[in-house]
Amino acid sequence: MQTERAKRMDSAGEEASLNSPELPWNQLYLKRRTELRRRVCFTGPAAAAVTGVLAILILAAGSVSSDSEFVKVSSSVNCTDGQDCILSCTFNYTAGGWDERSGVIWRRAEADRIVHGYHDNMDQLADQSPQYVSRTSLFDSELQRGNASLLLRRVREEDAGEYKCSVYTLRLYGSGLTEVVVVPAQPTTAPAHVTVPSSVKCTDGQDCILSCTFNYTSGGWDEKSGVIWRRAETGRIVHSYHDNTDQLDHLLPQYVSRTSLFDSELQRGNASLLLRRVREEDAGEYKCSVYTPRLYGSGLTEVVVVPAQRHHWWVSGVLLCVIAGLCVGLWLYKKHAGCCWKSNKASCPAQAVPLSDVIEEPSEVRPLPCTAQFTQFNTSSQNEIVTLN
């Protein structure tokens, strides 16, 4: 009894001391908090057991996360046949973290075959399914940001199915299922992919180029691509090309050894046809068809055969005859003029006449040569001048 009374007196005294106005406010606060801790804290083995159980529950709650909370994938993704496709997969990297011991595994859910593996900061492809060799990759620089998406190249029909994305990091692990649906590629219309002129004029007997271009930047070009030229009226093949070589087995006999493409220009979108030694029967509509990994298109062009320009030789002959006649006439004129000058010179020869003959017989009149007459005229003129003086 005395012991209990002493305890009550001690507690009452301590409570009185706590309420004492003589203590500073900070000491009063510390003493009250200490008293409260004494009242609520567990002591002994029971308290230790409870604390251990709580710690285990807290750690378990922190280390296990459901798939929907840690890894997120889309329920399905549509991938176009022949094109590249991204299978989205993200994870909570802020909660899980990422280091060299983290990893990502993509599997086919039905057969549990590995599509792509990654850990130790590198791809792990030793156990990769042969179907996906050289066709898959991750975005390595995006893994630290929580992006574990898979790039699947050149999708095929057999790629359709469920895929499982599994991510394990320092503190968390999770996975998710997504379904890949392969849809057929939609061909484009001719104006968007293939361009041809409405018509082209080809000269009979000469070589001619039938122009055809395609959008190689969007359609691409590889060994599976091809070009087919046909006669639109009958559908017969004029020229065929695929697998990086000409395919001329079913060529229309009319065009054997007369057609060719510009092989080095195909990767630049040039599918034009060279038609050699054009004939009249080559006239008509031609169809240029181009198919590439992602696009297909065709276009119609009309070949108009025009006759070769023939020279009018009779016109040239007349001109030559006229020119020849003029030359002959000019030559005859020059020749005739030369003969007249020579004849005139021959009728008046220059001869020396003795002066004594003129002086001795002045009264005798006789015809004199031209030169003699001129000499006589000069002599008579001199005599007249002497008489006047």
Buried (B, 14 or more C-beta within 10 A) or exposed (E): EEEEEEEEEEEEEEEEEBEEEEBEEEEBEEBEEEEEEEEEEEEEEEEEEEEEEEEEEEEEEEEEBEBEEBBBBEEEBEBBBBBEBEBBBBBBBEBBBBEEEBBBBBBBBEEEBBBBBBBEEEBBBEEBBEEBEEBBEBEEEEBEEBBBBBBBEBBEEEBBEEBBBBBBBEEBBBBBBBBBEBEEBEBBEBEBBBBBEEEBEBEBEEEBEBBBBBBBEEBBBEEEBBBBBBBBEEEBBBBBBBEEEBBBEEBBEEBEEBBEBEEEEBEEBBBBBBBEEBEEEBBEEBBBBBBBBBBBBBBBBBBEBEEEEEEEEEEEEEEEEEEEEEEEEEEEEEEEEEEEEEEEEEEEEEEEBEEEBBEEEEEEEEEBBEBBEEBBEEEEEEEEEEEEE
